[in-house]
């Protein structure tokens, strides 16, 4: 989420607005930025990443203006259809903000059955009747925290409009089951003499008629019921078949000829990266996966499948992310990184430039540190970063930027204290550094020392260029990107963190003349505080500790690691004998020791559940309390804590992380009840005893360690997609191998971008990659053909109005002889 510009002015004397932006799946909010005050061009600069846990039609972004006294008002929105996300994939794009009104805010689908019958009257005249059965709806929007839906059904034609017929209101659900039938007279016999507002309909008139279904939220507010969506179906399609049953996406209401200027609300800059992979079962990936996992043992490593992926990808980062995750999952990341780092060191001529480029090695180590080092950062930096963000001490040391009333010496002292504290915390955290990082640093140190034997400092700079330059310094500079703060810091805090980051980076670099490293004279002056030998010694001791081969993980188990925290709503567990089992908002906190909740952040815990007492964490069916995004934490003696998360993404995150930390508990359950025990029975299986064993198998999982977040097959599928995308480059690399092995002269320019140390070995690997990718491509094509044959348009999975499915049908029709 980049920035907005040219928002409309506030209609008061101030004209400025306090705006924030939300990310929504359809209309469900899954993320909210901080509020940027007093601006019509707010800069957010926030990253949000999530696994999408459900189907959706639009990814939407809403800009709100905070109102202290009333509900926050919506300025405008950007809605990107799911099938259009690839158009904007991974590039900065400015989107015009669109107007938001109730008629356009629609989501969900409806299940209808229509039957057109011929009825013969006593006089032998034929007339037509239409039966409309409204079965159910799914995924309706929740309006102002509630959804009490009902449907109205109307038969309309050019010369008539029947009275709207209405279903019962279904309370507290956005997936209502109506199952109600309504009858309409479509044509009448000519002898029909009852007074009515319309005459006899002939067959041509019938073709112009339509059945209209409107969904509404029954509101207690004086403004009337809220529109949720509509469906208009012409009767002429019933001419082919007298009955028709299907699912339909609800559509926005037709606004007639309302015309709105598209450019009067401003615009929003976004960079959206959306990936969707179809992952087969593990055996499909064996050949490609085995080829990749052998990479560390291939001589030379430049002829390995993983190194070749780095060569053909446009950005090294693209290759590094799935490679590191795959190697971590199979415990091969250290040998692989050691092999590619050693090869890179051999190619490096100057010890001062070691690991300074954006090579595959540096990107892989960055990614490993991000995955393995998250908890390490939480333990070391988070407490001080939180303090800096909350206290707002002035730390500006540039005389030109000093604010009125600020004292340069005081600011320098504030900054010096912060730098000193962060430096001390980092250099004393060696024993907490994750083992996988230490093993990689040991390998880097050995390779560098062997290559540049005359340079005694290279063993330190090889490691410091990662741990300080690419790990601690960026985390201090942008704590939100490393999950140390929820949002991008405000400008003053951001400036303080920039100054601290620069100083820490220089302290860790161990270069000879440090003050000369700064372009700004005020930074050089400030750095004089740290020109003492004790700082260099502390850095060297720290680097020695995290890169020594004998060091093993002495992590202090006493230090609880905060994994996740935030407000959620929980139902009372019935610990008090006569207490009400009501719902209350509480601050939840999960560490590697316990799961607790308290009234608000920082309060004493009201309840603490040790991790070893979490026997299962599973979703809770919505029917239990008529509430969405609920899950249950099951404890000994069948005690269950029911919790509602803020949205579907939060619910999935909490379930995943609670499952992970409790996965190794000895008494974990194998079965559970997906619904609650209410009114003397389990809603799911109707068993009356509250201690009845569960009726549904528990969700499986992996042991709680770094391999948890990673699905090896999914990462292999991602690597297959990259190889497939860059197939022309793979073929070009094959040509380069052939050219190199037969022609020893100067390289052709188009081949010089590839690193090829052994053309024959590289060619062999390329041949195997292309074969493996070709096989998987055939499997995907076959899967799509089979799916195409089985899929019915109008089914629950692909309702009528599903544009992504229509696009899919068009593509399949072009490549096959099938027709629908």
C-alpha positions in Angstrom: 0.0 0.0 0.0 1.9 3.0 -1.2 0.1 6.4 -1.0 -3.0 8.3 -2.0 -3.1 11.6 -3.7 -5.5 14.4 -4.5 -8.2 13.3 -2.0 -11.2 15.6 -1.9 -10.9 18.4 0.7 -12.9 18.2 3.9 -15.8 20.6 3.8 -14.7 22.5 7.0 -12.3 25.3 7.5 -9.3 23.0 8.0 -9.9 21.1 4.7 -7.4 18.4 5.7 -8.4 14.8 6.5 -7.2 12.0 8.8 -7.2 9.0 6.5 -6.5 5.3 6.7 -6.8 2.5 4.1 -8.2 -1.0 4.5 -7.6 -4.2 2.5 -10.8 -6.3 2.0 -11.6 -9.7 0.5 -14.9 -8.7 -1.1 -16.2 -6.6 1.9 -14.5 -8.4 4.7 -11.7 -6.2 6.1 -8.5 -8.2 6.6 -6.0 -5.4 7.2 -6.0 -1.7 8.2 -3.1 0.8 7.9 -2.3 3.4 10.5 -4.1 6.8 10.3 -2.2 9.5 8.5 -3.4 12.8 10.0 -4.0 16.2 8.3 -3.2 15.2 4.8 -4.9 15.0 1.4 -2.0 13.0 0.0 -1.4 10.4 2.8 1.7 8.2 2.5 1.2 4.7 4.0 4.2 2.7 2.8 2.9 -0.5 4.4 3.3 -4.1 3.3 0.6 -6.7 4.1 1.0 -10.4 3.3 -1.6 -13.1 3.8 -2.6 -16.6 2.7 -6.1 -16.3 1.3 -8.3 -18.8 3.2 -11.4 -18.7 1.1 -12.7 -17.9 -2.4 -13.3 -14.2 -3.3 -14.5 -12.1 -6.3 -12.8 -8.8 -5.6 -9.7 -7.6 -3.7 -10.8 -4.2 -2.5 -9.1 -1.2 -0.9 -11.1 1.4 0.9 -9.9 4.9 2.0 -11.7 6.1 5.2 -11.7 9.5 6.8 -11.7 9.2 10.6 -14.5 11.0 12.4 -14.2 11.4 16.2 -17.9 11.9 16.8 -19.6 9.7 14.1 -18.9 6.6 12.1 -15.8 6.9 9.9 -16.8 8.0 6.4 -15.7 6.2 3.2 -14.0 8.5 0.6 -13.7 5.9 -2.2 -12.5 2.5 -3.1 -10.4 0.5 -5.6 -11.9 -2.9 -6.4 -9.8 -5.4 -8.5 -11.6 -8.4 -9.8 -9.8 -11.7 -9.0 -9.3 -12.5 -12.7 -7.6 -9.1 -13.3 -5.0 -9.4 -10.5 -2.4 -10.9 -12.9 -2.5 -7.7 -15.0 -1.1 -5.7 -12.1 1.2 -8.4 -10.7 4.3 -7.0 -8.9 4.3 -3.5 -10.4 3.4 -0.1 -8.9 0.1 1.1 -10.4 -2.0 4.2 -9.7 -5.8 3.4 -9.5 -8.6 6.0 -9.6 -10.7 5.9 -6.5 -14.4 4.9 -7.3 -17.5 6.1 -5.5 -19.0 3.7 -2.9 -22.7 3.3 -2.5 -24.8 0.6 -1.0 -26.1 -0.5 -4.4 -22.6 -1.4 -5.6 -21.4 -3.2 -2.4 -22.5 -6.7 -3.2 -21.1 -10.2 -2.4 -22.5 -13.7 -2.1 -24.5 -16.1 -4.1 -28.1 -17.5 -4.2 -29.4 -20.9 -5.0 -32.7 -20.9 -7.0 -35.0 -23.4 -8.7 -37.5 -22.2 -11.3 -40.3 -24.3 -12.8 -42.7 -23.1 -15.6 -45.8 -25.3 -15.7 -48.8 -25.4 -18.1 -52.1 -25.6 -16.3 -55.3 -26.6 -18.2 -58.4 -24.9 -16.7 -61.9 -26.4 -16.5 -62.8 -24.8 -19.8 -59.8 -26.4 -21.5 -57.8 -23.2 -21.9 -54.0 -23.4 -21.2 -52.3 -20.9 -18.9 -48.8 -20.8 -17.5 -47.7 -20.6 -13.8 -44.2 -20.1 -12.5 -42.9 -21.6 -9.3 -39.8 -19.9 -7.8 -38.0 -21.7 -5.0 -35.4 -19.7 -3.1 -33.3 -22.4 -1.4 -30.4 -20.7 0.3 -27.7 -18.0 0.1 -24.0 -18.1 0.9 -21.4 -15.5 1.8 -23.7 -12.4 2.2 -22.0 -9.3 3.5 -22.2 -8.5 7.2 -23.6 -4.9 7.6 -22.6 -3.0 10.7 -21.7 -6.1 12.5 -24.9 -8.1 11.8 -26.7 -9.9 9.0 -30.5 -10.7 9.3 -31.3 -11.5 5.6 -34.5 -12.0 3.7 -35.4 -12.2 0.0 -38.1 -10.7 -2.1 -39.2 -12.2 -5.4 -41.0 -10.2 -8.1 -42.2 -11.1 -11.6 -41.9 -8.1 -13.9 -42.7 -7.5 -17.6 -43.1 -4.5 -19.9 -46.7 -4.0 -19.0 -46.9 -5.5 -15.5 -45.1 -5.7 -12.1 -46.4 -8.3 -9.7 -46.5 -7.7 -6.0 -43.1 -8.6 -4.3 -43.3 -11.8 -2.3 -41.1 -12.0 0.8 -39.3 -14.9 2.6 -39.0 -15.1 6.4 -36.1 -13.1 8.0 -33.3 -15.4 9.0 -31.6 -14.0 12.1 -27.8 -13.7 12.7 -26.5 -15.6 9.6 -24.9 -14.6 6.3 -25.6 -18.2 5.0 -29.4 -18.3 5.3 -31.4 -21.4 4.4 -34.9 -20.2 3.2 -36.3 -23.1 1.1 -39.5 -21.2 0.3 -41.6 -21.5 -2.9 -43.5 -18.6 -4.5 -46.1 -19.0 -7.3 -46.8 -16.5 -10.1 -49.4 -16.5 -12.9 -47.5 -15.8 -16.1 -50.4 -16.0 -18.7 -54.1 -16.0 -18.0 -57.0 -17.5 -20.0 -59.0 -14.8 -22.0 -62.2 -15.6 -20.0 -60.4 -14.5 -16.9 -62.5 -11.6 -15.6 -61.1 -10.8 -12.2 -60.0 -7.2 -12.2 -56.3 -6.9 -12.4 -53.7 -4.3 -13.5 -52.6 -6.3 -16.5 -54.2 -8.1 -19.5 -53.6 -11.4 -21.2 -49.9 -12.0 -21.9 -49.0 -13.6 -25.2 -46.0 -15.8 -25.8 -43.9 -12.9 -27.1 -44.7 -10.9 -23.9 -43.5 -13.8 -21.8 -40.1 -13.7 -23.5 -39.8 -10.1 -22.3 -40.6 -10.9 -18.7 -38.1 -11.5 -15.9 -38.0 -12.9 -12.4 -36.3 -10.6 -9.9 -34.8 -11.7 -6.6 -33.6 -9.1 -4.1 -31.7 -9.8 -0.9 -32.1 -7.4 2.0 -30.7 -7.1 5.6 -33.6 -6.5 8.0 -32.4 -3.4 9.9 -33.7 -1.9 13.1 -32.4 1.5 12.0 -34.7 4.3 10.9 -33.0 4.4 7.5 -34.8 1.2 6.4 -33.5 -2.2 5.3 -30.1 -2.5 3.6 -29.8 -3.8 0.0 -27.5 -6.9 -0.2 -27.7 -7.7 -3.9 -30.1 -8.7 -6.7 -30.6 -11.2 -9.5 -32.6 -10.7 -12.7 -33.5 -13.7 -14.8 -35.4 -13.5 -18.2 -38.1 -16.1 -18.5 -37.2 -16.9 -22.1 -34.5 -19.3 -21.0 -37.2 -21.5 -19.6 -38.6 -22.1 -23.1 -35.9 -24.8 -23.7 -36.5 -26.5 -20.3 -39.5 -26.0 -18.1 -37.4 -26.3 -14.9 -34.0 -24.9 -14.0 -32.0 -25.1 -10.9 -28.6 -23.3 -10.4 -26.4 -21.1 -8.2 -26.0 -17.4 -9.2 -23.7 -14.6 -8.0 -25.6 -11.7 -6.7 -25.2 -8.5 -8.8 -25.1 -4.8 -7.9 -28.4 -2.8 -8.4 -28.8 -1.0 -11.7 -28.4 2.7 -10.9 -30.2 3.8 -14.1 -28.3 6.7 -15.7 -26.4 8.0 -12.7 -23.1 9.3 -14.0 -20.3 10.0 -11.7 -17.0 11.6 -12.6 -14.3 9.0 -12.1 -11.5 11.4 -11.3 -12.9 13.6 -8.5 -11.9 11.3 -5.6 -8.2 11.1 -6.0 -6.1 8.0 -6.6 -4.2 5.2 -4.7 -0.9 3.7 -5.6 -0.7 -0.1 -5.0 1.7 -3.0 -5.7 -0.2 -6.3 -5.7 1.6 -9.6 -5.9 -0.9 -12.5 -6.3 0.1 -16.1 -6.8 -2.2 -19.1 -7.2 -0.8 -22.6 -7.6 -2.5 -25.9 -8.2 -0.4 -28.3 -6.2 -0.4 -32.0 -7.0 0.3 -34.8 -4.5 4.0 -35.3 -3.5 4.8 -38.2 -5.9 4.3 -35.9 -9.0 7.2 -33.7 -7.9 9.7 -36.4 -7.1 12.0 -36.1 -10.2 12.2 -32.3 -10.1 12.4 -32.1 -6.3 15.2 -34.8 -6.2 17.1 -32.9 -8.9 16.9 -29.6 -6.9 17.8 -31.2 -3.5 21.0 -32.8 -5.1 22.2 -29.2 -5.9 24.6 -29.0 -3.0 26.4 -32.1 -4.1 26.8 -31.2 -7.8 30.4 -30.4 -8.9 30.6 -27.5 -9.9 27.6 -26.1 -8.1 27.0 -23.8 -11.1 25.8 -26.9 -13.0 23.1 -27.7 -10.4 19.4 -27.2 -10.9 19.0 -24.6 -8.1 21.9 -22.5 -9.4 20.5 -22.7 -12.9 17.1 -21.4 -11.6 19.0 -18.3 -10.2 20.6 -17.8 -13.6 17.4 -17.8 -15.6 15.1 -15.8 -13.3 14.9 -12.1 -14.0 15.2 -11.2 -10.3 17.4 -13.4 -8.0 14.8 -12.9 -5.2 12.2 -14.8 -7.3 14.4 -17.9 -7.2 15.7 -17.5 -3.7 12.3 -17.5 -1.9 11.1 -21.0 -3.0 14.6 -22.5 -3.1 15.3 -21.5 0.5 11.9 -22.7 1.7 12.3 -26.0 -0.1 15.8 -26.6 1.3 14.8 -25.5 4.8 11.9 -28.0 4.7 14.2 -30.9 3.8 17.1 -29.8 6.1 19.5 -29.0 3.2 19.7 -25.3 3.3 23.2 -25.1 5.0 25.0 -27.4 2.5 23.3 -25.6 -0.4 24.2 -22.1 0.7 27.7 -23.2 1.7 28.3 -24.6 -1.8 27.0 -21.5 -3.7 28.8 -19.1 -1.2 32.1 -21.0 -1.7 31.7 -20.7 -5.5 31.0 -17.0 -5.2 34.0 -16.4 -2.9 36.3 -18.1 -5.5 35.0 -15.6 -8.2 35.6 -12.6 -5.9 38.8 -10.7 -6.5 38.7 -8.0 -3.8 38.0 -8.9 -0.1 36.3 -5.5 0.4 33.6 -6.4 -2.1 32.8 -9.9 -0.6 29.0 -10.6 -0.7 28.2 -7.0 -1.6 26.2 -7.8 -4.8 22.7 -9.0 -5.2 23.8 -12.5 -6.1 21.8 -15.7 -5.5 24.0 -16.4 -2.4 23.2 -13.1 -0.7 19.4 -13.3 -1.6 19.3 -16.9 -0.3 21.0 -15.9 3.0 18.7 -12.9 3.3 15.7 -15.1 2.9 17.0 -17.7 5.4 17.6 -15.0 8.0 14.1 -13.7 7.5 12.6 -17.1 8.0 14.8 -18.5 10.8 15.6 -15.2 12.5 12.2 -13.7 13.2 12.0 -14.9 16.8 15.6 -13.8 17.3 14.7 -10.2 16.2 11.7 -10.3 18.5 13.9 -11.2 21.5 16.7 -8.7 20.8 15.2 -5.6 19.1 11.4 -5.5 19.8 11.5 -4.1 23.4 13.7 -1.1 22.5 12.0 -0.5 19.1 8.6 -0.4 21.0 10.0 2.1 23.4 11.4 4.4 20.6 8.0 4.3 18.9 6.1 5.2 22.1 8.4 7.7 23.9 9.2 10.0 20.9 12.5 11.4 22.3 14.0 14.0 20.0 17.1 12.6 18.3 17.7 14.9 15.3 21.4 15.7 15.1 21.4 17.6 11.7 21.6 21.3 12.8 19.6 22.2 9.6 16.7 20.0 10.6 16.5 21.0 14.3 13.0 22.1 15.5 12.4 25.2 17.6 13.2 24.6 21.2 15.4 21.5 20.6 18.9 21.3 21.9 21.5 19.7 19.7 23.6 18.3 22.6 20.5 16.8 24.3 19.5 15.2 21.0 22.9 13.7 20.5 22.8 12.3 24.0 19.3 10.7 23.4 20.6 9.1 20.2 23.8 7.9 21.7 21.9 6.2 24.5 19.6 4.4 22.0 22.6 3.3 19.9 24.5 2.1 22.9 21.5 0.1 24.2 20.8 -1.5 20.8 24.5 -2.2 20.2 24.8 -3.9 23.7 21.6 -6.0 23.1 22.9 -7.2 19.7 26.4 -8.0 20.8 25.2 -9.9 23.9 22.6 -12.0 21.9 25.1 -14.4 20.4 23.8 -17.4 22.3 20.2 -16.7 21.0 21.3 -16.7 17.3 19.4 -19.6 15.6 21.6 -22.6 14.8 20.9 -22.6 11.1 22.2 -19.0 10.8 25.3 -19.9 12.9 26.1 -22.9 10.6 25.8 -20.7 7.5 28.0 -18.0 9.1 30.6 -20.6 10.0 30.7 -21.7 6.4 31.0 -18.1 5.1 33.8 -17.4 7.5 35.8 -20.5 6.5 35.4 -19.9 2.7 36.5 -16.2 3.0 39.5 -17.0 5.3 40.7 -19.7 2.9 40.3 -17.5 -0.2 42.0 -14.4 1.3 44.6 -15.7 3.7 46.5 -12.5 3.8 43.5 -10.5 5.1 42.9 -11.2 8.8 39.6 -9.2 8.9 37.8 -10.9 6.0 36.6 -13.7 8.4 34.7 -11.0 10.2 33.5 -8.8 7.3 32.1 -11.9 5.5 29.7 -12.5 8.4 29.1 -8.8 9.4 28.0 -8.0 5.8 25.0 -10.2 6.5 24.2 -10.0 10.2 24.6 -6.3 10.5 24.2 -4.9 7.0 21.4 -7.2 5.8 19.6 -8.2 9.0 19.9 -5.9 12.1 20.3 -2.6 10.2 17.2 -3.1 7.8 15.1 -4.4 10.8 15.9 -1.2 12.7 15.2 1.0 9.7 11.9 -0.7 8.7 10.6 -2.6 11.7 7.2 -3.1 10.1 8.8 -5.3 7.4 10.2 -7.6 10.0 7.0 -7.8 12.1 8.5 -5.8 14.9 5.8 -3.1 14.6 2.4 -3.4 13.0 2.7 -0.2 10.9 5.3 2.0 9.3 6.6 4.4 12.0 5.7 8.1 12.0 8.2 10.6 10.3 10.0 11.6 13.5 10.4 8.0 14.7 11.4 6.9 11.2 14.2 9.6 11.2 15.4 8.4 14.7 15.5 4.8 13.4 17.4 5.8 10.3 20.1 7.5 12.3 20.4 4.5 14.7 20.5 2.1 11.7 23.3 4.0 10.0 25.4 4.0 13.1 24.8 0.3 13.9 25.6 -0.6 10.3 29.0 1.3 10.5 29.8 -0.2 13.9 29.2 -3.7 12.5 31.2 -3.1 9.3 34.6 -3.0 11.1 36.1 -0.8 8.4 39.3 1.0 9.1 38.4 4.7 8.9 34.8 4.8 10.0 34.1 8.5 10.2 35.0 8.8 6.5 32.2 6.4 5.7 29.6 9.2 6.3 28.8 11.8 3.7 27.3 14.0 6.3 29.6 15.8 8.6 27.1 15.7 11.5 27.1 11.9 11.4 31.0 11.8 11.3 31.0 14.1 14.4 28.4 11.9 16.2 30.3 8.7 15.4 33.4 10.0 17.3 31.5 8.8 20.5 32.0 5.2 19.2 35.6 5.3 18.0 36.8 3.3 21.0 38.4 -0.1 20.7 35.8 -1.7 23.1 33.2 -1.4 20.3 35.3 -3.2 17.7 36.2 -5.9 20.3 32.5 -6.4 21.2 31.6 -6.8 17.5 34.5 -9.3 16.9 33.5 -11.4 20.0 29.9 -11.5 18.8 30.9 -12.5 15.3 33.3 -15.1 16.7 30.4 -16.6 18.8 27.8 -16.8 16.0 30.2 -18.3 13.5 32.2 -20.8 15.5 31.8 -24.5 14.6 31.7 -25.6 18.3 28.8 -23.4 19.2 25.5 -25.1 19.6 22.1 -23.7 20.5 22.4 -22.5 24.1 19.1 -20.6 23.8 17.7 -19.8 27.2 14.4 -21.6 27.5 13.5 -19.2 30.3 13.1 -16.4 27.8 9.5 -16.6 26.5 9.2 -15.6 22.8 6.1 -13.6 21.9 4.6 -15.3 18.8 1.3 -13.3 18.3 -1.0 -10.9 20.2 -4.2 -8.9 19.5 -7.8 -8.3 20.5 -10.4 -11.0 19.9 -13.8 -11.9 21.3 -14.1 -14.9 23.6 -17.0 -16.8 25.2 -16.9 -17.3 29.0 -15.6 -20.8 29.8 -17.9 -21.4 32.7 -15.2 -21.4 35.3 -17.5 -19.5 37.7 -20.4 -21.6 39.0 -23.1 -19.0 38.4 -21.5 -16.8 35.8 -23.1 -15.8 32.6 -21.6 -17.4 29.5 -21.4 -14.2 27.5 -19.0 -12.8 24.9 -16.3 -10.3 25.8 -13.5 -8.5 24.0 -10.1 -9.5 25.4 -6.4 -9.0 24.6 -4.9 -12.4 23.7 -1.2 -13.1 23.9 0.6 -16.3 22.7 4.2 -17.1 23.7 6.1 -20.4 23.3 5.2 -21.0 27.0 1.5 -20.1 27.3 -1.7 -18.7 25.8 -3.2 -15.9 27.9 -5.9 -13.2 27.7 -6.4 -10.1 29.7 -8.8 -7.1 29.7 -6.4 -4.9 27.7 -2.7 -4.9 26.6 -0.3 -4.8 29.6 -2.9 -5.9 32.2 -2.5 -8.9 34.5 -3.7 -12.1 32.7 -7.3 -13.2 33.6 -6.6 -16.7 32.3 -3.5 -18.6 31.3 -3.4 -21.9 29.4 0.0 -23.6 29.3 1.0 -24.8 25.8 1.1 -28.4 27.0 -2.7 -28.1 27.9 -3.7 -27.2 24.4 -5.1 -30.5 23.1 -6.5 -29.3 19.8 -7.2 -26.0 17.9 -10.0 -26.2 15.3 -12.6 -24.1 13.5 -16.1 -23.8 15.0 -19.2 -24.1 12.8 -21.0 -20.8 12.3 -24.3 -22.5 13.4 -23.1 -22.8 17.0 -23.4 -19.1 17.9 -24.4 -17.5 14.6 -21.0 -15.9 14.5 -18.3 -16.0 11.7 -14.5 -16.7 12.0 -14.8 -18.6 15.3 -12.4 -21.3 16.5 -12.0 -23.4 19.6 -9.1 -24.2 21.9 -9.7 -27.6 23.5 -8.2 -28.2 27.0 -8.1 -31.1 29.4 -11.4 -32.3 31.0 -13.3 -31.2 27.8 -13.0 -27.5 28.7 -13.3 -25.5 25.5 -12.4 -21.8 24.9 -14.5 -20.4 22.1 -12.9 -17.4 20.3 -14.0 -15.1 17.5 -11.3 -13.5 15.4 -11.7 -10.2 13.5 -11.7 -11.7 10.0 -11.0 -14.9 8.1 -7.3 -14.1 7.7 -6.8 -13.5 11.4 -8.7 -16.7 12.3 -6.5 -18.8 10.0 -3.3 -17.1 11.4 -4.3 -17.8 15.0 -5.4 -21.4 14.3 -2.2 -22.1 12.4 0.2 -20.7 15.0 -1.7 -22.3 18.0 -1.7 -25.7 16.2 2.0 -25.3 15.5 3.1 -24.6 19.1 1.0 -27.3 20.5 1.7 -30.0 17.8 4.1 -32.0 20.0 1.8 -32.2 23.0 1.6 -35.9 24.1 -2.1 -35.9 24.8 -3.3 -34.2 21.6 -6.8 -35.2 20.5 -7.4 -37.2 17.3 -11.2 -36.2 17.1 -13.2 -33.2 18.1 -16.7 -31.7 17.8 -17.0 -29.0 15.0 -20.0 -27.4 16.7 -20.7 -26.3 20.3 -22.5 -28.2 23.2 -25.7 -26.2 23.7 -29.1 -26.9 25.2 -28.1 -30.3 26.4 -26.6 -31.7 23.2 -23.7 -31.4 20.6 -25.1 -29.5 17.6 -22.9 -31.5 15.2 -23.7 -35.1 16.2 -26.7 -34.6 18.5 -25.0 -36.6 21.3 -26.4 -35.6 24.7 -23.4 -36.3 27.0 -21.0 -33.4 27.2 -18.1 -35.8 27.5 -18.9 -37.7 24.3 -15.7 -38.1 22.2 -15.5 -36.0 19.1 -17.3 -36.9 15.9 -14.8 -35.4 13.3 -11.0 -36.1 12.9 -8.7 -33.4 14.0 -6.6 -31.4 11.4 -3.1 -32.9 11.0 0.1 -30.9 11.2 3.9 -31.0 11.5 6.1 -30.7 14.6 6.7 -27.2 15.9 9.9 -26.0 14.2 11.1 -23.9 11.3 9.8 -26.5 8.8 6.3 -25.8 9.9 5.3 -22.9 7.6 6.6 -24.7 4.6 4.8 -27.0 2.2 7.6 -28.7 0.2 5.3 -29.7 -2.7 3.9 -26.1 -3.0 7.5 -24.7 -3.2 8.4 -27.3 -5.9 5.3 -26.3 -7.8 6.4 -22.6 -7.6 9.9 -23.6 -8.9 8.2 -25.5 -11.7 6.2 -22.4 -12.6 9.4 -20.3 -12.7 11.2 -22.8 -14.9 8.2 -22.9 -17.2 8.0 -19.1 -17.3 11.7 -18.8 -18.2 11.8 -21.8 -20.6 13.2 -19.6 -23.5 16.1 -18.7 -21.2 16.7 -22.4 -20.3 16.9 -23.2 -24.0 19.2 -20.2 -24.6 21.4 -21.6 -21.8 21.5 -25.0 -23.5 22.7 -23.2 -26.7 25.4 -21.4 -24.6 26.6 -24.8 -23.2 26.9 -26.2 -26.7 28.7 -23.0 -28.0 31.2 -23.1 -25.0 32.0 -26.8 -25.3 32.8 -26.7 -29.1 34.1 -23.1 -29.4 36.8 -21.8 -27.1 37.0 -18.2 -28.5 35.3 -15.1 -27.2 31.8 -15.6 -26.0 28.8 -14.3 -27.9 27.3 -11.4 -26.1 23.8 -13.1 -25.5 25.5 -16.0 -23.7 27.8 -14.0 -21.5 25.2 -13.4 -18.8 25.2 -17.0 -17.8 27.7 -18.5 -15.3 28.8 -21.8 -16.9 31.9 -23.4 -15.4 31.3 -26.9 -16.8 29.3 -26.9 -20.1 28.8 -30.7 -20.2 27.5 -31.0 -16.6 25.3 -27.9 -17.0 23.9 -29.3 -20.3 23.0 -32.6 -18.6 21.2 -30.8 -15.8 19.3 -28.5 -18.2 18.1 -31.5 -20.2 16.7 -33.1 -17.0 15.1 -29.8 -15.9 13.4 -29.4 -19.3 12.2 -33.0 -19.2 10.8 -32.7 -15.6 9.1 -29.4 -16.4 7.6 -30.9 -19.6 6.1 -33.9 -17.7 4.6 -31.6 -15.1 3.2 -29.3 -17.8 1.4 -32.3 -19.4 0.0 -33.3 -15.9 -1.4 -29.8 -15.5 -3.0 -29.8 -19.0 -4.6 -33.2 -18.3 -5.9 -32.0 -14.9 -7.4 -28.9 -16.6 -9.1 -31.0 -19.3 -10.5 -33.4 -16.7 -11.8 -30.5 -14.5 -13.3 -28.9 -17.6 -15.3 -32.0 -18.4 -16.6 -32.4 -14.8 -17.3 -28.8 -14.0 -20.9 -27.5 -14.3 -21.5 -23.8 -14.8 -24.2 -22.9 -12.3 -22.8 -25.3 -9.6 -22.1 -24.1 -6.1 -18.3 -23.9 -7.0 -18.9 -22.0 -10.2 -22.1 -20.0 -9.9 -23.6 -18.2 -13.0 -21.8 -14.9 -13.2 -18.4 -16.3 -12.3 -16.2 -14.4 -14.7 -13.0 -16.4 -13.9 -14.8 -19.5 -15.0 -16.2 -17.9 -18.1 -12.6 -16.9 -19.0 -11.5 -20.5 -18.3 -14.2 -21.9 -20.5 -13.1 -19.5 -23.3 -9.5 -20.7 -23.0 -10.5 -24.4 -22.9 -12.7 -24.0 -25.9 -9.8 -22.5 -27.9 -7.5 -25.4 -27.1 -10.0 -28.3 -27.3 -13.0 -29.4 -29.3 -15.3 -29.5 -26.2 -18.2 -27.2 -26.2 -20.7 -26.2 -23.6 
